[in-house]
């Protein structure tokens, strides 16, 4: 398998996990919005922390994918 093919597969794999993280983030955010009045403070704070952590993870993973795509220009 050539280096180009390996790099493309790695990018595809990272894009899959980016999609999983985005869906998880949206779902958790929706749950927080719909259950703010009926949930405990502990769950609300934990959910907010999780949304922030996942959103930061999405941004970092997106930057990594962009860097790998830029590296493809050299192959």
PDB file of N, CA, C and O in Angstrom, chain B, residues numbered from 101:
ATOM      1  N   UNK B 101       0.847  -1.167   0.000  1.00  0.00           N
ATOM      2  CA  UNK B 101       0.000   0.000   0.000  1.00  0.00           C
ATOM      3  C   UNK B 101       0.898   1.238   0.000  1.00  0.00           C
ATOM      4  O   UNK B 101       1.831   1.331   0.797  1.00  0.00           O
ATOM      5  N   UNK B 102       0.618   2.174  -0.883  1.00  0.00           N
ATOM      6  CA  UNK B 102       1.463   3.364  -0.987  1.00  0.00           C
ATOM      7  C   UNK B 102       1.206   4.320   0.184  1.00  0.00           C
ATOM      8  O   UNK B 102       0.199   4.219   0.885  1.00  0.00           O
ATOM      9  N   UNK B 103       2.138   5.239   0.369  1.00  0.00           N
ATOM     10  CA  UNK B 103       2.004   6.219   1.449  1.00  0.00           C
ATOM     11  C   UNK B 103       0.753   7.071   1.267  1.00  0.00           C
ATOM     12  O   UNK B 103       0.096   7.435   2.242  1.00  0.00           O
ATOM     13  N   UNK B 104       0.429   7.384   0.025  1.00  0.00           N
ATOM     14  CA  UNK B 104      -0.759   8.181  -0.257  1.00  0.00           C
ATOM     15  C   UNK B 104      -2.025   7.447   0.168  1.00  0.00           C
ATOM     16  O   UNK B 104      -2.921   8.042   0.767  1.00  0.00           O
ATOM     17  N   UNK B 105      -2.098   6.159  -0.138  1.00  0.00           N
ATOM     18  CA  UNK B 105      -3.268   5.371   0.256  1.00  0.00           C
ATOM     19  C   UNK B 105      -3.392   5.268   1.772  1.00  0.00           C
ATOM     20  O   UNK B 105      -4.494   5.349   2.316  1.00  0.00           O
ATOM     21  N   UNK B 106      -2.276   5.091   2.445  1.00  0.00           N
ATOM     22  CA  UNK B 106      -2.291   5.005   3.909  1.00  0.00           C
ATOM     23  C   UNK B 106      -2.765   6.330   4.498  1.00  0.00           C
ATOM     24  O   UNK B 106      -3.580   6.345   5.421  1.00  0.00           O
ATOM     25  N   UNK B 107      -2.260   7.434   3.972  1.00  0.00           N
ATOM     26  CA  UNK B 107      -2.660   8.752   4.473  1.00  0.00           C
ATOM     27  C   UNK B 107      -4.151   8.994   4.246  1.00  0.00           C
ATOM     28  O   UNK B 107      -4.830   9.547   5.112  1.00  0.00           O
ATOM     29  N   UNK B 108      -4.658   8.585   3.091  1.00  0.00           N
ATOM     30  CA  UNK B 108      -6.087   8.741   2.810  1.00  0.00           C
ATOM     31  C   UNK B 108      -6.934   7.906   3.764  1.00  0.00           C
ATOM     32  O   UNK B 108      -7.978   8.366   4.227  1.00  0.00           O
ATOM     33  N   UNK B 109      -6.502   6.707   4.056  1.00  0.00           N
ATOM     34  CA  UNK B 109      -7.242   5.851   4.994  1.00  0.00           C
ATOM     35  C   UNK B 109      -7.224   6.434   6.402  1.00  0.00           C
ATOM     36  O   UNK B 109      -8.230   6.381   7.110  1.00  0.00           O
ATOM     37  N   UNK B 110      -6.093   6.985   6.809  1.00  0.00           N
ATOM     38  CA  UNK B 110      -6.013   7.610   8.129  1.00  0.00           C
ATOM     39  C   UNK B 110      -6.954   8.806   8.222  1.00  0.00           C
ATOM     40  O   UNK B 110      -7.622   8.996   9.239  1.00  0.00           O
ATOM     41  N   UNK B 111      -7.006   9.601   7.178  1.00  0.00           N
ATOM     42  CA  UNK B 111      -7.908  10.752   7.165  1.00  0.00           C
ATOM     43  C   UNK B 111      -9.359  10.290   7.202  1.00  0.00           C
ATOM     44  O   UNK B 111     -10.175  10.875   7.914  1.00  0.00           O
ATOM     45  N   UNK B 112      -9.686   9.258   6.450  1.00  0.00           N
ATOM     46  CA  UNK B 112     -11.056   8.732   6.460  1.00  0.00           C
ATOM     47  C   UNK B 112     -11.436   8.228   7.846  1.00  0.00           C
ATOM     48  O   UNK B 112     -12.560   8.441   8.301  1.00  0.00           O
ATOM     49  N   UNK B 113     -10.504   7.560   8.515  1.00  0.00           N
ATOM     50  CA  UNK B 113     -10.757   7.055   9.868  1.00  0.00           C
ATOM     51  C   UNK B 113     -10.976   8.206  10.842  1.00  0.00           C
ATOM     52  O   UNK B 113     -11.880   8.145  11.676  1.00  0.00           O
ATOM     53  N   UNK B 114     -10.163   9.249  10.746  1.00  0.00           N
ATOM     54  CA  UNK B 114     -10.326  10.416  11.611  1.00  0.00           C
ATOM     55  C   UNK B 114     -11.643  11.136  11.329  1.00  0.00           C
ATOM     56  O   UNK B 114     -12.289  11.630  12.253  1.00  0.00           O
ATOM     57  N   UNK B 115     -12.043  11.196  10.061  1.00  0.00           N
ATOM     58  CA  UNK B 115     -13.308  11.828   9.716  1.00  0.00           C
ATOM     59  C   UNK B 115     -14.486  11.043  10.279  1.00  0.00           C
ATOM     60  O   UNK B 115     -15.488  11.638  10.676  1.00  0.00           O
ATOM     61  N   UNK B 116     -14.383   9.727  10.318  1.00  0.00           N
ATOM     62  CA  UNK B 116     -15.430   8.909  10.927  1.00  0.00           C
ATOM     63  C   UNK B 116     -15.599   9.288  12.392  1.00  0.00           C
ATOM     64  O   UNK B 116     -16.719   9.518  12.849  1.00  0.00           O
ATOM     65  N   UNK B 117     -14.486   9.356  13.135  1.00  0.00           N
ATOM     66  CA  UNK B 117     -14.560   9.688  14.555  1.00  0.00           C
ATOM     67  C   UNK B 117     -14.998  11.128  14.772  1.00  0.00           C
ATOM     68  O   UNK B 117     -15.637  11.434  15.779  1.00  0.00           O
ATOM     69  N   UNK B 118     -14.666  12.012  13.849  1.00  0.00           N
ATOM     70  CA  UNK B 118     -15.157  13.383  13.936  1.00  0.00           C
ATOM     71  C   UNK B 118     -16.677  13.391  13.837  1.00  0.00           C
ATOM     72  O   UNK B 118     -17.343  14.108  14.584  1.00  0.00           O
ATOM     73  N   UNK B 119     -17.225  12.608  12.930  1.00  0.00           N
ATOM     74  CA  UNK B 119     -18.676  12.508  12.800  1.00  0.00           C
ATOM     75  C   UNK B 119     -19.330  11.950  14.046  1.00  0.00           C
ATOM     76  O   UNK B 119     -20.378  12.436  14.471  1.00  0.00           O
ATOM     77  N   UNK B 120     -18.718  10.928  14.637  1.00  0.00           N
ATOM     78  CA  UNK B 120     -19.247  10.349  15.875  1.00  0.00           C
ATOM     79  C   UNK B 120     -19.258  11.399  16.983  1.00  0.00           C
ATOM     80  O   UNK B 120     -20.224  11.505  17.739  1.00  0.00           O
ATOM     81  N   UNK B 121     -18.188  12.164  17.073  1.00  0.00           N
ATOM     82  CA  UNK B 121     -18.106  13.191  18.114  1.00  0.00           C
ATOM     83  C   UNK B 121     -19.134  14.299  17.894  1.00  0.00           C
ATOM     84  O   UNK B 121     -19.722  14.795  18.855  1.00  0.00           O
ATOM     85  N   UNK B 122     -19.354  14.689  16.648  1.00  0.00           N
ATOM     86  CA  UNK B 122     -20.334  15.736  16.353  1.00  0.00           C
ATOM     87  C   UNK B 122     -21.738  15.272  16.724  1.00  0.00           C
ATOM     88  O   UNK B 122     -22.493  16.019  17.346  1.00  0.00           O
ATOM     89  N   UNK B 123     -22.093  14.049  16.347  1.00  0.00           N
ATOM     90  CA  UNK B 123     -23.418  13.521  16.681  1.00  0.00           C
ATOM     91  C   UNK B 123     -23.593  13.429  18.197  1.00  0.00           C
ATOM     92  O   UNK B 123     -24.653  13.771  18.721  1.00  0.00           O
ATOM     93  N   UNK B 124     -22.568  12.974  18.893  1.00  0.00           N
ATOM     94  CA  UNK B 124     -22.629  12.887  20.352  1.00  0.00           C
ATOM     95  C   UNK B 124     -22.796  14.266  20.972  1.00  0.00           C
ATOM     96  O   UNK B 124     -23.590  14.442  21.896  1.00  0.00           O
ATOM     97  N   UNK B 125     -22.059  15.233  20.473  1.00  0.00           N
ATOM     98  CA  UNK B 125     -22.132  16.596  20.989  1.00  0.00           C
ATOM     99  C   UNK B 125     -23.529  17.183  20.782  1.00  0.00           C
ATOM    100  O   UNK B 125     -24.099  17.771  21.701  1.00  0.00           O
ATOM    101  N   UNK B 126     -24.071  17.027  19.593  1.00  0.00           N
ATOM    102  CA  UNK B 126     -25.405  17.551  19.298  1.00  0.00           C
ATOM    103  C   UNK B 126     -26.456  16.877  20.167  1.00  0.00           C
ATOM    104  O   UNK B 126     -27.347  17.542  20.695  1.00  0.00           O
ATOM    105  N   UNK B 127     -26.357  15.570  20.316  1.00  0.00           N
ATOM    106  CA  UNK B 127     -27.330  14.836  21.130  1.00  0.00           C
ATOM    107  C   UNK B 127     -27.268  15.255  22.592  1.00  0.00           C
ATOM    108  O   UNK B 127     -28.300  15.468  23.228  1.00  0.00           O
ATOM    109  N   UNK B 128     -26.073  15.372  23.115  1.00  0.00           N
ATOM    110  CA  UNK B 128     -25.916  15.771  24.513  1.00  0.00           C
ATOM    111  C   UNK B 128     -26.397  17.200  24.735  1.00  0.00           C
ATOM    112  O   UNK B 128     -27.036  17.492  25.746  1.00  0.00           O
ATOM    113  N   UNK B 129     -26.095  18.082  23.803  1.00  0.00           N
ATOM    114  CA  UNK B 129     -26.554  19.462  23.906  1.00  0.00           C
ATOM    115  C   UNK B 129     -28.079  19.524  23.862  1.00  0.00           C
ATOM    116  O   UNK B 129     -28.692  20.270  24.625  1.00  0.00           O
ATOM    117  N   UNK B 130     -28.687  18.749  22.979  1.00  0.00           N
ATOM    118  CA  UNK B 130     -30.146  18.691  22.909  1.00  0.00           C
ATOM    119  C   UNK B 130     -30.753  18.158  24.190  1.00  0.00           C
ATOM    120  O   UNK B 130     -31.782  18.653  24.648  1.00  0.00           O
ATOM    121  N   UNK B 131     -30.117  17.148  24.772  1.00  0.00           N
ATOM    122  CA  UNK B 131     -30.609  16.608  26.040  1.00  0.00           C
ATOM    123  C   UNK B 131     -30.537  17.666  27.131  1.00  0.00           C
ATOM    124  O   UNK B 131     -31.461  17.803  27.933  1.00  0.00           O
ATOM    125  N   UNK B 132     -29.439  18.414  27.159  1.00  0.00           N
ATOM    126  CA  UNK B 132     -29.295  19.466  28.167  1.00  0.00           C
ATOM    127  C   UNK B 132     -30.379  20.528  28.020  1.00  0.00           C
ATOM    128  O   UNK B 132     -30.956  20.974  29.012  1.00  0.00           O
ATOM    129  N   UNK B 133     -30.653  20.928  26.795  1.00  0.00           N
ATOM    130  CA  UNK B 133     -31.665  21.957  26.567  1.00  0.00           C
ATOM    131  C   UNK B 133     -33.050  21.461  26.977  1.00  0.00           C
ATOM    132  O   UNK B 133     -33.813  22.199  27.601  1.00  0.00           O
ATOM    133  N   UNK B 134     -33.370  20.239  26.637  1.00  0.00           N
ATOM    134  CA  UNK B 134     -34.719  19.741  26.919  1.00  0.00           C
ATOM    135  C   UNK B 134     -34.919  19.317  28.368  1.00  0.00           C
ATOM    136  O   UNK B 134     -36.062  19.178  28.803  1.00  0.00           O
ATOM    137  N   UNK B 135     -33.847  19.106  29.130  1.00  0.00           N
ATOM    138  CA  UNK B 135     -33.987  18.628  30.503  1.00  0.00           C
ATOM    139  C   UNK B 135     -33.413  19.567  31.556  1.00  0.00           C
ATOM    140  O   UNK B 135     -33.140  19.135  32.676  1.00  0.00           O
ATOM    141  N   UNK B 136     -33.226  20.820  31.227  1.00  0.00           N
ATOM    142  CA  UNK B 136     -32.622  21.729  32.209  1.00  0.00           C
ATOM    143  C   UNK B 136     -33.486  21.909  33.451  1.00  0.00           C
ATOM    144  O   UNK B 136     -32.958  22.073  34.551  1.00  0.00           O
ATOM    145  N   UNK B 137     -34.778  21.881  33.293  1.00  0.00           N
ATOM    146  CA  UNK B 137     -35.642  22.121  34.452  1.00  0.00           C
ATOM    147  C   UNK B 137     -35.917  20.860  35.263  1.00  0.00           C
ATOM    148  O   UNK B 137     -36.326  20.949  36.421  1.00  0.00           O
ATOM    149  N   UNK B 138     -35.699  19.692  34.673  1.00  0.00           N
ATOM    150  CA  UNK B 138     -36.078  18.459  35.371  1.00  0.00           C
ATOM    151  C   UNK B 138     -34.892  17.609  35.829  1.00  0.00           C
ATOM    152  O   UNK B 138     -35.093  16.507  36.340  1.00  0.00           O
ATOM    153  N   UNK B 139     -33.686  18.086  35.662  1.00  0.00           N
ATOM    154  CA  UNK B 139     -32.521  17.283  36.035  1.00  0.00           C
ATOM    155  C   UNK B 139     -31.843  17.864  37.277  1.00  0.00           C
ATOM    156  O   UNK B 139     -32.095  19.003  37.671  1.00  0.00           O
ATOM    157  N   UNK B 140     -30.993  17.064  37.868  1.00  0.00           N
ATOM    158  CA  UNK B 140     -30.265  17.531  39.049  1.00  0.00           C
ATOM    159  C   UNK B 140     -29.120  18.442  38.621  1.00  0.00           C
ATOM    160  O   UNK B 140     -28.685  18.419  37.470  1.00  0.00           O
ATOM    161  N   UNK B 141     -28.651  19.228  39.552  1.00  0.00           N
ATOM    162  CA  UNK B 141     -27.547  20.147  39.267  1.00  0.00           C
ATOM    163  C   UNK B 141     -26.284  19.380  38.888  1.00  0.00           C
ATOM    164  O   UNK B 141     -25.522  19.820  38.027  1.00  0.00           O
ATOM    165  N   UNK B 142     -26.065  18.244  39.524  1.00  0.00           N
ATOM    166  CA  UNK B 142     -24.879  17.435  39.240  1.00  0.00           C
ATOM    167  C   UNK B 142     -24.883  16.952  37.781  1.00  0.00           C
ATOM    168  O   UNK B 142     -23.860  17.023  37.100  1.00  0.00           O
ATOM    169  N   UNK B 143     -26.037  16.462  37.306  1.00  0.00           N
ATOM    170  CA  UNK B 143     -26.122  16.017  35.912  1.00  0.00           C
ATOM    171  C   UNK B 143     -25.990  17.190  34.946  1.00  0.00           C
ATOM    172  O   UNK B 143     -25.373  17.064  33.888  1.00  0.00           O
ATOM    173  N   UNK B 144     -26.562  18.308  35.308  1.00  0.00           N
ATOM    174  CA  UNK B 144     -26.479  19.488  34.455  1.00  0.00           C
ATOM    175  C   UNK B 144     -25.035  19.968  34.313  1.00  0.00           C
ATOM    176  O   UNK B 144     -24.584  20.261  33.206  1.00  0.00           O
ATOM    177  N   UNK B 145     -24.323  20.047  35.410  1.00  0.00           N
ATOM    178  CA  UNK B 145     -22.917  20.470  35.373  1.00  0.00           C
ATOM    179  C   UNK B 145     -22.073  19.440  34.624  1.00  0.00           C
ATOM    180  O   UNK B 145     -21.224  19.799  33.808  1.00  0.00           O
ATOM    181  N   UNK B 146     -22.309  18.169  34.904  1.00  0.00           N
ATOM    182  CA  UNK B 146     -21.572  17.119  34.197  1.00  0.00           C
ATOM    183  C   UNK B 146     -21.824  17.147  32.703  1.00  0.00           C
ATOM    184  O   UNK B 146     -20.904  16.959  31.908  1.00  0.00           O
ATOM    185  N   UNK B 147     -23.067  17.380  32.321  1.00  0.00           N
ATOM    186  CA  UNK B 147     -23.391  17.483  30.899  1.00  0.00           C
ATOM    187  C   UNK B 147     -22.730  18.671  30.245  1.00  0.00           C
ATOM    188  O   UNK B 147     -22.244  18.577  29.118  1.00  0.00           O
ATOM    189  N   UNK B 148     -22.709  19.799  30.950  1.00  0.00           N
ATOM    190  CA  UNK B 148     -22.049  20.990  30.401  1.00  0.00           C
ATOM    191  C   UNK B 148     -20.550  20.766  30.231  1.00  0.00           C
ATOM    192  O   UNK B 148     -19.965  21.165  29.224  1.00  0.00           O
ATOM    193  N   UNK B 149     -19.941  20.131  31.213  1.00  0.00           N
ATOM    194  CA  UNK B 149     -18.509  19.818  31.115  1.00  0.00           C
ATOM    195  C   UNK B 149     -18.261  18.873  29.945  1.00  0.00           C
ATOM    196  O   UNK B 149     -17.292  19.036  29.203  1.00  0.00           O
ATOM    197  N   UNK B 150     -19.135  17.887  29.782  1.00  0.00           N
ATOM    198  CA  UNK B 150     -18.979  16.935  28.676  1.00  0.00           C
ATOM    199  C   UNK B 150     -19.135  17.627  27.329  1.00  0.00           C
ATOM    200  O   UNK B 150     -18.368  17.352  26.405  1.00  0.00           O
ATOM    201  N   UNK B 151     -20.114  18.519  27.199  1.00  0.00           N
ATOM    202  CA  UNK B 151     -20.301  19.248  25.942  1.00  0.00           C
ATOM    203  C   UNK B 151     -19.069  20.090  25.627  1.00  0.00           C
ATOM    204  O   UNK B 151     -18.614  20.123  24.483  1.00  0.00           O
ATOM    205  N   UNK B 152     -18.533  20.763  26.624  1.00  0.00           N
ATOM    206  CA  UNK B 152     -17.336  21.583  26.406  1.00  0.00           C
ATOM    207  C   UNK B 152     -16.154  20.708  26.001  1.00  0.00           C
ATOM    208  O   UNK B 152     -15.417  21.050  25.076  1.00  0.00           O
ATOM    209  N   UNK B 153     -15.970  19.583  26.686  1.00  0.00           N
ATOM    210  CA  UNK B 153     -14.846  18.688  26.378  1.00  0.00           C
ATOM    211  C   UNK B 153     -14.976  18.104  24.975  1.00  0.00           C
ATOM    212  O   UNK B 153     -13.995  18.044  24.234  1.00  0.00           O
ATOM    213  N   UNK B 154     -16.170  17.677  24.611  1.00  0.00           N
ATOM    214  CA  UNK B 154     -16.366  17.093  23.280  1.00  0.00           C
ATOM    215  C   UNK B 154     -16.186  18.156  22.205  1.00  0.00           C
ATOM    216  O   UNK B 154     -15.609  17.879  21.154  1.00  0.00           O
ATOM    217  N   UNK B 155     -16.671  19.368  22.453  1.00  0.00           N
ATOM    218  CA  UNK B 155     -16.511  20.446  21.479  1.00  0.00           C
ATOM    219  C   UNK B 155     -15.037  20.788  21.275  1.00  0.00           C
ATOM    220  O   UNK B 155     -14.604  21.011  20.145  1.00  0.00           O
ATOM    221  N   UNK B 156     -14.276  20.832  22.346  1.00  0.00           N
ATOM    222  CA  UNK B 156     -12.828  21.064  22.230  1.00  0.00           C
ATOM    223  C   UNK B 156     -12.180  19.910  21.468  1.00  0.00           C
ATOM    224  O   UNK B 156     -11.311  20.133  20.626  1.00  0.00           O
ATOM    225  N   UNK B 157     -12.596  18.688  21.758  1.00  0.00           N
ATOM    226  CA  UNK B 157     -12.079  17.526  21.037  1.00  0.00           C
ATOM    227  C   UNK B 157     -12.380  17.595  19.551  1.00  0.00           C
ATOM    228  O   UNK B 157     -11.544  17.228  18.725  1.00  0.00           O
ATOM    229  N   UNK B 158     -13.574  18.064  19.207  1.00  0.00           N
ATOM    230  CA  UNK B 158     -13.945  18.221  17.797  1.00  0.00           C
ATOM    231  C   UNK B 158     -13.018  19.224  17.121  1.00  0.00           C
ATOM    232  O   UNK B 158     -12.525  18.977  16.020  1.00  0.00           O
ATOM    233  N   UNK B 159     -12.783  20.346  17.775  1.00  0.00           N
ATOM    234  CA  UNK B 159     -11.910  21.368  17.191  1.00  0.00           C
ATOM    235  C   UNK B 159     -10.488  20.842  16.999  1.00  0.00           C
ATOM    236  O   UNK B 159      -9.868  21.082  15.963  1.00  0.00           O
ATOM    237  N   UNK B 160      -9.978  20.129  17.993  1.00  0.00           N
ATOM    238  CA  UNK B 160      -8.619  19.583  17.887  1.00  0.00           C
ATOM    239  C   UNK B 160      -8.520  18.520  16.799  1.00  0.00           C
ATOM    240  O   UNK B 160      -7.548  18.488  16.044  1.00  0.00           O
ATOM    241  N   UNK B 161      -9.519  17.656  16.718  1.00  0.00           N
ATOM    242  CA  UNK B 161      -9.510  16.618  15.688  1.00  0.00           C
ATOM    243  C   UNK B 161      -9.633  17.235  14.303  1.00  0.00           C
ATOM    244  O   UNK B 161      -8.999  16.770  13.355  1.00  0.00           O
ATOM    245  N   UNK B 162     -10.441  18.274  14.183  1.00  0.00           N
ATOM    246  CA  UNK B 162     -10.576  18.967  12.898  1.00  0.00           C
ATOM    247  C   UNK B 162      -9.237  19.568  12.462  1.00  0.00           C
ATOM    248  O   UNK B 162      -8.863  19.483  11.292  1.00  0.00           O
ATOM    249  N   UNK B 163      -8.528  20.171  13.403  1.00  0.00           N
ATOM    250  CA  UNK B 163      -7.208  20.728  13.077  1.00  0.00           C
ATOM    251  C   UNK B 163      -6.239  19.637  12.641  1.00  0.00           C
ATOM    252  O   UNK B 163      -5.444  19.841  11.724  1.00  0.00           O
ATOM    253  N   UNK B 164      -6.303  18.478  13.295  1.00  0.00           N
ATOM    254  CA  UNK B 164      -5.421  17.373  12.925  1.00  0.00           C
ATOM    255  C   UNK B 164      -5.745  16.878  11.514  1.00  0.00           C
ATOM    256  O   UNK B 164      -4.837  16.586  10.735  1.00  0.00           O
ATOM    257  N   UNK B 165      -7.024  16.785  11.187  1.00  0.00           N
ATOM    258  CA  UNK B 165      -7.417  16.361   9.843  1.00  0.00           C
ATOM    259  C   UNK B 165      -6.923  17.374   8.816  1.00  0.00           C
ATOM    260  O   UNK B 165      -6.406  16.987   7.767  1.00  0.00           O
ATOM    261  N   UNK B 166      -7.075  18.660   9.104  1.00  0.00           N
ATOM    262  CA  UNK B 166      -6.589  19.683   8.177  1.00  0.00           C
ATOM    263  C   UNK B 166      -5.087  19.571   7.958  1.00  0.00           C
ATOM    264  O   UNK B 166      -4.612  19.706   6.830  1.00  0.00           O
ATOM    265  N   UNK B 167      -4.329  19.324   9.039  1.00  0.00           N
ATOM    266  CA  UNK B 167      -2.879  19.171   8.900  1.00  0.00           C
ATOM    267  C   UNK B 167      -2.534  17.971   8.029  1.00  0.00           C
ATOM    268  O   UNK B 167      -1.638  18.048   7.188  1.00  0.00           O
ATOM    269  N   UNK B 168      -3.233  16.874   8.225  1.00  0.00           N
ATOM    270  CA  UNK B 168      -2.944  15.680   7.418  1.00  0.00           C
ATOM    271  C   UNK B 168      -3.287  15.909   5.954  1.00  0.00           C
ATOM    272  O   UNK B 168      -2.587  15.418   5.068  1.00  0.00           O
ATOM    273  N   UNK B 169      -4.348  16.644   5.695  1.00  0.00           N
ATOM    274  CA  UNK B 169      -4.696  16.952   4.309  1.00  0.00           C
ATOM    275  C   UNK B 169      -3.611  17.824   3.685  1.00  0.00           C
ATOM    276  O   UNK B 169      -3.248  17.625   2.526  1.00  0.00           O
ATOM    277  N   UNK B 170      -3.095  18.781   4.439  1.00  0.00           N
ATOM    278  CA  UNK B 170      -2.013  19.621   3.925  1.00  0.00           C
ATOM    279  C   UNK B 170      -0.753  18.800   3.654  1.00  0.00           C
ATOM    280  O   UNK B 170      -0.009  19.086   2.716  1.00  0.00           O
ATOM    281  N   UNK B 171      -0.517  17.772   4.483  1.00  0.00           N
ATOM    282  CA  UNK B 171       0.638  16.900   4.264  1.00  0.00           C
ATOM    283  C   UNK B 171       0.506  16.106   2.969  1.00  0.00           C
ATOM    284  O   UNK B 171       1.510  15.718   2.373  1.00  0.00           O
ATOM    285  N   UNK B 172      -0.731  15.862   2.532  1.00  0.00           N
ATOM    286  CA  UNK B 172      -0.939  15.112   1.291  1.00  0.00           C
ATOM    287  C   UNK B 172      -0.400  15.866   0.081  1.00  0.00           C
ATOM    288  O   UNK B 172      -0.055  15.253  -0.929  1.00  0.00           O
ATOM    289  N   UNK B 173      -0.327  17.161   0.174  1.00  0.00           N
ATOM    290  CA  UNK B 173       0.198  17.937  -0.956  1.00  0.00           C
ATOM    291  C   UNK B 173       1.643  17.561  -1.261  1.00  0.00           C
ATOM    292  O   UNK B 173       2.093  17.665  -2.402  1.00  0.00           O
ATOM    293  N   UNK B 174       2.361  17.125  -0.238  1.00  0.00           N
ATOM    294  CA  UNK B 174       3.757  16.745  -0.435  1.00  0.00           C
ATOM    295  C   UNK B 174       3.944  15.332  -0.964  1.00  0.00           C
ATOM    296  O   UNK B 174       5.038  14.972  -1.401  1.00  0.00           O
ATOM    297  N   UNK B 175       2.878  14.521  -0.930  1.00  0.00           N
ATOM    298  CA  UNK B 175       3.024  13.125  -1.388  1.00  0.00           C
ATOM    299  C   UNK B 175       2.764  12.971  -2.863  1.00  0.00           C
ATOM    300  O   UNK B 175       2.848  11.863  -3.393  1.00  0.00           O
TER     301      UNK B 175
END
